[in-house]
Amino acid sequence: MSLELSIEFFPPQTAEGMEKLKETRTKLAVLKPEFFSVTYGAGGSTQERTFEAVFDIQRAGTAEGYEAAPHLSCVGSTQEGIRAILRRYQEAGIRRIVALRGDLPSGMADPGEFRYANELVAFIRAETGDHFHIEVAAYPEWHPQAKSSRDDLQNFKRKAEAGADSAITQYFYNADAYEHFVAEARALGVTIPIVPGVMPIASFSKLARFSDACGAEIPRWMRKKFEGFGDDAESIRAFGLDVVTELCQRLLAAGAPGLHFYCMNQANLTLEICRRLSLPTRATGSTDS
């Protein structure tokens, strides 16, 4: 079975950021990813930036052999609004979507016509048949709002039963959590591929804040090691590369069907990790940039 590699971007908020993102995508394209995903803005200019990034990736990918996979969040949305976005993506030749519940926008009390991601998956299937390959989210360390691990697994099963084709996990640094989650999902009869999400580490302070917000655990031994480096950015980078490379090696050895990199719109760390993993590239020579 071939390894599926994918990479996530977030839509920049400026024209300069969009140009930088194109440069990053060009660098990462040597890894031959199956797709680049783009996170979703719930409305206004943020949503338009998502569309701009998605369509640019799709145009470039037609020639270079990869797809764009826009995230689509449903909370706070209407069926008509989601239908219009799906139509827009179909017309642009998009064939893959990452279907998520999402967070209710600040100040909005009404969750809209969708409450859960499985409802969005079912709606996409009803509206578009098999046009889209639908990715959904999985949480090896459990969704921070889940009542229990059992509830979270049942939610995941519902997304698969609604028509999801595969799943991408939240990032984690404990391979046991991923292996245990996959085993429990399989025991429930969920057969779709579950691709682990990987977060390269550029800054420990930023990683700690982000992890606290999204519920991803940084193991104590890692946290203490990073804290011991203080402001030594080079040591933090080197240790982070070692930790994430070893994590990826274990995941692949355990049978993970691929890797999904949360690259934070940066190329170098993802390129270096893939070089260490000896993953194939389109170009020969150094991938450092």
C-alpha positions as CSV (number, residue, x, y, z in Angstrom):
1,M,0.0,0.0,0.0
2,S,1.4,3.4,-1.0
3,L,1.9,6.1,1.6
4,E,-0.5,9.1,1.4
5,L,1.1,12.4,2.3
6,S,-0.9,15.5,2.7
7,I,-0.2,19.0,4.1
8,E,-2.4,21.7,5.7
9,F,-2.3,25.4,5.1
10,F,-4.3,28.2,6.7
11,P,-5.5,31.1,4.4
12,P,-3.2,34.2,4.8
13,Q,-4.9,37.5,5.5
14,T,-2.8,39.7,3.2
15,A,-1.7,39.7,-0.5
16,E,1.9,39.4,0.7
17,G,1.0,36.3,2.7
18,M,-0.7,34.7,-0.3
19,E,2.4,35.1,-2.4
20,K,4.5,33.6,0.4
21,L,2.1,30.7,0.6
22,K,2.6,30.0,-3.1
23,E,6.4,29.9,-2.5
24,T,5.8,27.5,0.4
25,R,3.5,25.3,-1.7
26,T,6.1,25.1,-4.5
27,K,8.8,24.0,-2.1
28,L,6.5,21.3,-0.5
29,A,5.2,20.1,-3.9
30,V,8.5,18.1,-4.3
31,L,7.2,15.7,-1.6
32,K,4.4,14.6,-4.1
33,P,1.6,15.2,-1.6
34,E,-1.8,13.7,-2.4
35,F,-3.4,17.0,-1.5
36,F,-3.0,20.3,0.3
37,S,-5.8,21.2,2.6
38,V,-6.9,24.7,3.5
39,T,-8.6,25.7,6.8
40,Y,-12.0,27.3,6.7
41,G,-13.0,30.9,7.4
42,A,-16.6,31.1,8.7
43,G,-17.5,34.2,6.8
44,G,-16.6,37.5,5.2
45,S,-13.0,38.2,4.0
46,T,-11.6,35.2,5.8
47,Q,-13.8,32.9,3.8
48,E,-12.8,34.6,0.5
49,R,-9.1,34.1,1.4
50,T,-9.9,30.4,1.8
51,F,-11.5,30.3,-1.6
52,E,-8.5,32.2,-3.1
53,A,-6.0,29.8,-1.6
54,V,-8.0,26.7,-2.6
55,F,-8.5,27.7,-6.2
56,D,-4.9,28.7,-6.6
57,I,-3.8,25.3,-5.3
58,Q,-6.3,23.5,-7.5
59,R,-5.0,25.3,-10.6
60,A,-1.4,24.5,-9.9
61,G,-2.1,21.0,-8.8
62,T,-3.8,20.1,-12.1
63,A,-0.3,20.2,-13.8
64,E,1.7,19.0,-10.8
65,G,-0.4,16.0,-9.7
66,Y,-1.9,17.1,-6.4
67,E,-5.4,18.2,-5.2
68,A,-6.8,21.0,-3.1
69,A,-8.9,19.9,-0.2
70,P,-10.8,22.8,1.4
71,H,-12.0,22.5,5.0
72,L,-15.8,23.0,5.3
73,S,-17.2,23.8,8.7
74,C,-21.0,23.5,9.3
75,V,-21.8,25.0,12.7
76,G,-23.6,28.4,12.3
77,S,-24.3,27.6,8.7
78,T,-27.5,27.0,6.7
79,Q,-28.1,24.2,4.2
80,E,-28.4,26.8,1.4
81,G,-25.1,28.4,2.3
82,I,-23.3,25.0,2.4
83,R,-25.1,24.0,-0.9
84,A,-23.7,27.2,-2.6
85,I,-20.2,26.5,-1.4
86,L,-20.4,22.9,-2.6
87,R,-21.6,24.1,-6.0
88,R,-18.7,26.5,-6.2
89,Y,-16.2,23.8,-5.4
90,Q,-17.7,21.4,-7.9
91,E,-17.6,24.0,-10.7
92,A,-13.9,24.6,-9.8
93,G,-13.1,20.9,-10.2
94,I,-12.5,20.3,-6.5
95,R,-12.9,16.6,-5.7
96,R,-12.0,16.4,-2.0
97,I,-13.4,18.1,1.1
98,V,-12.5,18.0,4.8
99,A,-15.8,18.1,6.6
100,L,-15.8,19.5,10.1
101,R,-18.3,20.7,12.7
102,G,-16.2,23.7,13.6
103,D,-16.5,26.3,16.3
104,L,-19.4,28.7,16.6
105,P,-18.2,32.1,15.5
106,S,-17.7,34.6,18.4
107,G,-21.0,36.4,19.2
108,M,-23.2,33.9,17.4
109,A,-25.6,32.0,19.6
110,D,-27.5,30.0,17.0
111,P,-25.6,26.8,15.8
112,G,-27.6,27.0,12.5
113,E,-29.0,24.0,10.7
114,F,-26.1,21.7,11.4
115,R,-25.1,20.6,14.9
116,Y,-22.6,17.8,14.2
117,A,-20.1,16.9,11.5
118,N,-21.9,13.6,10.6
119,E,-24.9,15.8,9.6
120,L,-22.6,17.7,7.2
121,V,-21.2,14.5,5.8
122,A,-24.7,13.1,5.2
123,F,-25.7,16.4,3.5
124,I,-22.7,16.5,1.2
125,R,-23.5,12.9,0.1
126,A,-27.2,13.7,-0.4
127,E,-26.4,16.8,-2.5
128,T,-23.4,15.6,-4.5
129,G,-23.3,11.8,-4.4
130,D,-19.8,10.4,-4.8
131,H,-18.4,13.6,-6.3
132,F,-16.3,14.4,-3.2
133,H,-13.8,12.3,-1.3
134,I,-14.8,13.3,2.2
135,E,-12.2,13.6,5.0
136,V,-13.3,13.9,8.6
137,A,-11.5,14.6,11.9
138,A,-10.4,12.1,14.5
139,Y,-9.1,12.7,18.0
140,P,-6.8,10.1,19.5
141,E,-6.6,12.0,22.7
142,W,-10.4,12.8,22.6
143,H,-12.1,15.9,21.5
144,P,-11.9,18.5,24.3
145,Q,-15.7,18.9,24.3
146,A,-16.4,15.2,24.4
147,K,-18.3,13.9,27.5
148,S,-16.2,10.7,27.4
149,S,-13.9,8.6,25.2
150,R,-16.9,6.4,24.4
151,D,-19.0,9.3,23.2
152,D,-16.1,10.6,21.1
153,L,-15.7,7.2,19.4
154,Q,-19.4,6.9,18.8
155,N,-19.3,10.4,17.2
156,F,-16.4,9.3,15.0
157,K,-18.3,6.1,14.0
158,R,-21.4,8.2,13.0
159,K,-19.2,10.3,10.7
160,A,-17.9,7.2,9.0
161,E,-21.4,5.7,8.7
162,A,-22.7,9.0,7.2
163,G,-20.3,8.5,4.2
164,A,-16.8,9.7,5.2
165,D,-14.0,8.1,3.1
166,S,-11.1,8.7,5.4
167,A,-10.0,10.6,8.5
168,I,-7.2,12.9,9.6
169,T,-6.4,13.1,13.3
170,Q,-5.6,16.0,15.5
171,Y,-1.9,16.2,16.1
172,F,-0.4,14.3,19.0
173,Y,3.0,13.3,20.4
174,N,2.0,10.0,22.0
175,A,2.0,7.2,19.4
176,D,0.2,4.9,21.9
177,A,-2.8,7.2,21.8
178,Y,-3.1,6.8,18.0
179,E,-2.6,3.1,18.0
180,H,-5.2,2.7,20.8
181,F,-7.7,4.9,19.0
182,V,-7.4,3.0,15.7
183,A,-7.8,-0.3,17.5
184,E,-10.9,0.9,19.3
185,A,-12.4,2.3,16.0
186,R,-11.8,-1.0,14.3
187,A,-13.4,-2.8,17.1
188,L,-16.5,-0.7,16.5
189,G,-16.5,-1.7,12.8
190,V,-15.0,1.6,11.4
191,T,-12.9,0.6,8.4
192,I,-12.0,3.9,6.8
193,P,-8.2,4.9,6.8
194,I,-7.2,7.0,9.8
195,V,-4.2,9.2,8.9
196,P,-2.2,10.7,11.8
197,G,-1.8,14.4,11.9
198,V,1.8,15.6,12.5
199,M,2.8,19.0,13.9
200,P,6.5,19.9,13.3
201,I,7.9,22.0,16.2
202,A,9.3,25.4,15.5
203,S,8.6,27.2,18.8
204,F,7.8,25.4,22.1
205,S,6.0,28.5,23.5
206,K,3.7,28.6,20.5
207,L,3.2,24.9,20.6
208,A,2.3,24.9,24.3
209,R,-0.3,27.7,23.8
210,F,-1.8,26.0,20.8
211,S,-1.9,22.6,22.5
212,D,-3.5,23.9,25.6
213,A,-6.3,25.5,23.4
214,C,-7.0,22.4,21.3
215,G,-6.5,19.7,23.9
216,A,-3.4,18.1,22.4
217,E,-1.1,16.7,25.1
218,I,2.6,17.5,25.3
219,P,4.1,14.6,27.3
220,R,5.8,15.7,30.5
221,W,9.2,14.5,29.4
222,M,9.0,16.5,26.2
223,R,7.7,19.6,28.0
224,K,10.5,19.5,30.6
225,K,13.1,19.0,27.9
226,F,11.9,22.0,25.9
227,E,11.7,24.1,29.0
228,G,15.3,23.3,29.8
229,F,16.4,24.8,26.5
230,G,15.1,28.2,27.5
231,D,15.4,30.6,24.6
232,D,17.9,28.4,22.7
233,A,16.0,28.3,19.4
234,E,18.4,26.1,17.6
235,S,18.3,23.4,20.3
236,I,14.5,23.6,20.3
237,R,14.4,23.1,16.6
238,A,16.9,20.2,16.6
239,F,15.1,18.4,19.5
240,G,11.8,19.0,17.8
241,L,13.0,17.5,14.6
242,D,14.2,14.4,16.4
243,V,11.0,13.9,18.4
244,V,8.7,14.3,15.4
245,T,10.8,12.2,13.0
246,E,10.9,9.4,15.6
247,L,7.1,9.7,16.1
248,C,6.5,9.4,12.3
249,Q,8.8,6.4,12.1
250,R,6.9,4.6,14.8
251,L,3.5,5.5,13.2
252,L,4.5,4.2,9.8
253,A,6.0,1.0,11.4
254,A,2.6,0.5,13.1
255,G,0.8,0.7,9.8
256,A,-0.4,4.3,9.5
257,P,-1.7,4.8,6.0
258,G,0.0,8.1,5.6
259,L,1.0,11.4,7.3
260,H,-0.8,14.7,7.4
261,F,1.5,17.6,8.2
262,Y,0.2,20.8,10.0
263,C,3.0,22.9,8.5
264,M,1.8,26.3,9.7
265,N,2.5,27.7,6.2
266,Q,6.2,26.9,6.6
267,A,8.2,24.5,4.4
268,N,11.5,23.7,6.0
269,L,10.6,21.6,9.0
270,T,8.3,19.4,7.0
271,L,10.8,19.0,4.2
272,E,13.5,18.0,6.7
273,I,11.3,15.5,8.5
274,C,10.4,13.8,5.2
275,R,14.1,13.8,4.1
276,R,15.0,12.0,7.4
277,L,12.1,9.5,6.7
278,S,13.6,8.9,3.2
279,L,10.2,9.7,1.6
280,P,10.4,10.1,-2.2
281,T,10.5,13.5,-3.8
282,R,9.9,14.9,-7.3
283,A,13.3,16.6,-7.4
284,T,16.7,15.4,-6.7
285,G,19.2,17.2,-4.5
286,S,18.8,19.1,-1.2
287,T,15.3,20.1,0.0
288,D,16.7,22.7,2.3
289,S,15.5,26.2,1.5
